[in-house]
Amino acid sequence: MSTEFIRGLQNYRPVAGKRTVATLGTFDGIHRGHQEILRRVRLAATNLGVRPVLITFHPHPRVIVSPDDAPGLLTTTEEKERFIPHFFEGCVLVLDFDDTLKNMCAEDFVKEVLVEKIRIMKLIVGYDHGFGKNREGSTSILQVLSKTHAFEVEVVDPVFCGGRPVSSSRIRKTMANCKYAEALDLLGHDYAIFGTVERGIGLGHKIGYPTVNVKYGHRKLLPPQGVYACWAQVEGQEINGMMFIGQNHFNSVPTITVEANLFGFDRDIYGQEIIVYPTHYIRENRKFSSTSSLAEQIQIDKNQVLEIISKGEKQCL
């Protein structure tokens, strides 16, 4: 079975004679807790002989509900399309989260979307799940509605890491507190930054360390500023390297850049898609007095990254 992405409820077509096992949520990060939910959906769909469906949203609901307080995204919609298939086979339905959906009460959502359109037999959600207007659709409300509309609800207990439940908000806070290795542990996979290759100021090439500059999504949550060991997927290859995230102090434009020096790779790939995975935090962002002192430090950074690679510490999705 493959993974099929469908954008918009109007484009969803039920399979004749088939009901579904579904899950519902933003799945930002596709972290360890999400992975357990998806495992349960796969298992239930196989046992019941029905279609597995993952329902998610674009944009993130808080962009519409509380735009001044919307979080940075661990996983953009473009990234979900690339990474959900690693964890889930079936139909992925991406609902447009707009004012209509924002104001739909939980009961109407269950009746009009889950029952009439998705033809649900079983819904599997996390312990803290909420949906519908003002997130009124708690797991207890779901249990009541499931009896009315003849489907089953399974609530998945939290996945604990370090004595506390794994959640997207916890991962964001961990990353903001510069605990990058802990954030990766909570995710359960490498952190991906997807984008297209754009032109930078060309400094890396001039000092002997050419970089690819990644034009990332404007809502993407970036790891703490600094230098990282990394690997990248580009032109069908997986390539080790090192990367910089942050304000380049030699750039007159005050912007946060993502740029990677890929070892043994120096091709013109402007405009092409790339995914970079910062795996190990090396050091903080610093301001250098000259480009020569920067080049000296980059060589020190590269030696440290090469040591990490020699130990075989690179991990993949």
N, C-alpha and C positions, 0 to 999 in steps of 0.2 A: 504494500500500500504506500502511496506517495502522499505528500502534503500539498493540498490545494488551497491557495489563498483567494478569498472572495471579498471584494470591497463593496459594502453597501447591502443592506437587507433586501433591497429590491432585486439584487442579482443572485440571491440564494435560491436554489432549486432543491427541494427534498428528493431523496432517492425513492422511487416508487416502491411502496410496500415496506419501507424501512423507517423505523423510529431511530432515536439518537440517544447517546450518552454525551452530555455536554458539560463544559466548565465555563466559567464567566469571570472576567477580571482584566486588569490592565497588564498584568504579567511583566511589569517593568523590571528588567534585570534577568528574568528567567532563572531566579536563584534556587537554592536547594529546596525551599518550601514549595515553589512553583513546580519544580521537577517532580516532587512527590505527588502533587495533584495530577500532573500529566501522566504519571505512571499509573495512578488509579484509574484514570479515564481510559487509557489503553487496555488495562486489564479488564475493566467492566465491559467495554465495547466488545472485546474478544469473547468473553464469557457469555454475553447476551446475544452476540451475533448481530449487533447494530452498528450504526455509523458514529464514529467519534467526531465531536465538534468542539473546537475551542473558539469562544466568542471574546473578542477584545475590542478596543476602542481607539479611534483617532479623531482629534488629538486626545492627549491625556485629559480625563474629565475635569481635573482642577484648572486646566487652561480656560475652560468655559465657566466653571462654577466659581473659582476664586483666582482670576487672572493675575492679580497682584501678588499671589502667594503660590503660584504654580511651581512645582519642583523641576530641577533639571532632570533629564531623562537618562537612566542607566542604559536603556535600549530604545532607540528610535524605531518608528514603524519600518523604515528601510532595513534596520538591523534585525528586527523580528522576522522579516521575510527570509532573511539569510540563516538565522540561527534556530528558530523554532523547529525546523525539520530535524535538527540534531536530537530533539527530545520528544517529538510528537509526529505521528503520522495520521492524517485524516484531513478534515476540513477546518480551515482557519477563517472565521468570518470576522471581518473588521467593520464594525459599525461606526458610522459618522456620528461623533458625539456633538450634537448641536443643541439649540435651545429646546427643540421638541423632545429630544431624548432626556435632556436635563430635567424637564418638568413632567415627565411621565412617571406616574406613581408605580410602586412595586407591583401591585396587583395587575395593572394594565400591561406592564412589561412581561410578566409571567404569561398572561393570557394571550397577548397579541404577538409576542416574539417567541417565547419558549414553547408554548403549547401549539398555537395555530401555525406558526411559520417553521419552527425548528422540529416540531413533532417530538418533543422530548419524552423519553422514558425514564431517564435518571439524570439528575444534576449533581455534580461533585464540586464543592467549593471549599475554600479555606475557612478556618475557625473564625476569622475576623472579617468575613466577607460582608459587604453592604452594597446595595444597589437601589436604583429608583430615586425619585425626588428626595433630596436631603438624606440619601443613603438609608431610607426607612426600611429597605428590604433586608433585614437582619436574617441570620440563620434560623432564628425562632419563627419569624414571619414566613420564611420559606417553608418550614415544616407544616405550617397551617395551610398555606396555599397549595402545597403538593397534594394534600388530602383532597382539596376541592377539585383539583385538576388532574388527579390520578397519575402522578409520577412520583418517583422516589428521590429523596435527598440524602446525600452522603456528605458529612462534614469532616474534613481532614484536620487532624490535630496539628499543632505547630511543630515544625522541625527546629530542634534546639541546637545551638552552637555557642560554646562558651557559657552555658547555663541560661541563655536567653533565646527567645524565638527569633528566627531569621525573618527579616522583612525588608522591603525595598527602602523604607524610611531609615531603618537602622544602617543599611549599607551606605546610604547617602551621608548620614552623620559620621560614620566611620571614615569614609573617604575625606570628608571635610576636615576631620581631625588628624589628617595625614597618617592614618593607619592603613596604608594601602594593602599590605600583605593580609591583614585581617579582613578587609573588604573582599579580596579575592577568595579567601576561605569561605566567607558567607555566601558568595555567589556560587562557588563550586565549579567555576570555569574561568578561563582567562577573560579579561575585560576588553571588549572590542570597540574600536573607533572607526566607523565607516565614513568614507567620503570620496571626493574626487581629488586628483592631483592638480594643484594650482602653482603658479609661479610665486616664488618668494623674492627676497632681495638679492639672492645669489651669493651671500657671504660664505656659506658652507663650501661651495665649489671653489671659491678663491683661496680658502685656507686649507684645502685638501680633504674636506669631509663633506662631499655633496649630499644634499638632503632632498627628500620628496616632501613637499608641503601639502598637508591634508586639509581640504575644505570640508569641515565637519558640520553637522546639523546645528542650527542656531540654538536649539533647546538641549543639546547634548551636555551631560554633566561630565566634565573633564576631571581626571585625577589631579592631585595636588601638583603645583608647578614644580618642575625639576627635570632631572635626567633619568632615563629608565633603560634597562635592557628590554628588548622587544623582539617580536617577529612579525612578519607581514605576509599577507596574501595579495599577490599582484600578478596579473597575466598568467594565472594558473600555477604560480610558484609559491612556495613557502620559503621565506628568506629571513635569516637572523639579522639583527642589527641593534642599534641604540637610537633612542629618540629623545627629543626635547619637547616639553609642554610648558608654555609660559610666555611672558613678555621678553622678547629679544631686545636687549638694551642697545644694540647697534641699529635697530630699526626705528626710524623717526616716527613711524605710525604706532601709536599705543594700542596694540592688539595682542590677544593671546593666540599664539601659533602652535600648531602641532606639526612637527617635522621629524623625519626619520632618516638616519644614515644607514642604508641597507648594505651589508657587507658583500662586496663583489658584484654590486649592481649599480650600473651607471647608464641606464637607457632613458631616452626621452619618452616619458609616459604622461605628459601633460593632458589633462582632461579625462584620463582613465580612472576607473574605480579602484579603490584600494581599501584594505582593512588592516589596521595596525593594532597590535596587542601589546601594551606595556606590561611586562611580567614581573620585573624587579625594580624597585626604587633604588637609585644609585646615590643621588645627592640633590640638594636644594638648588633652585635657580640663583645664580650670582651675577653681579655686575663686574665686568672685567675692564681693566684700564686700557687694554689694547687687544687687537685681534690676535697678535702673537701669543699673548698670555692665555687667551681663550683656546687657541689651538693646542697649547701645551696641556691644558686641563682636559680637553677632549681626548687626547691620547691616553691620559691617565684613566679617564672614564672608559675608553674602549678596552683597555687592558683588563679592567674589572669585569666588563661585560663578557669578554672572551673567556675569562676564568669561569664565569657562571655557565657559559655555553659548554665549556670543556667538561663540566661536571654533569652535563646532560639534564639540566634543570628546566629546560623549556617544556612547557605543557601546552597541550592543544585542547580545543573543544572536543 
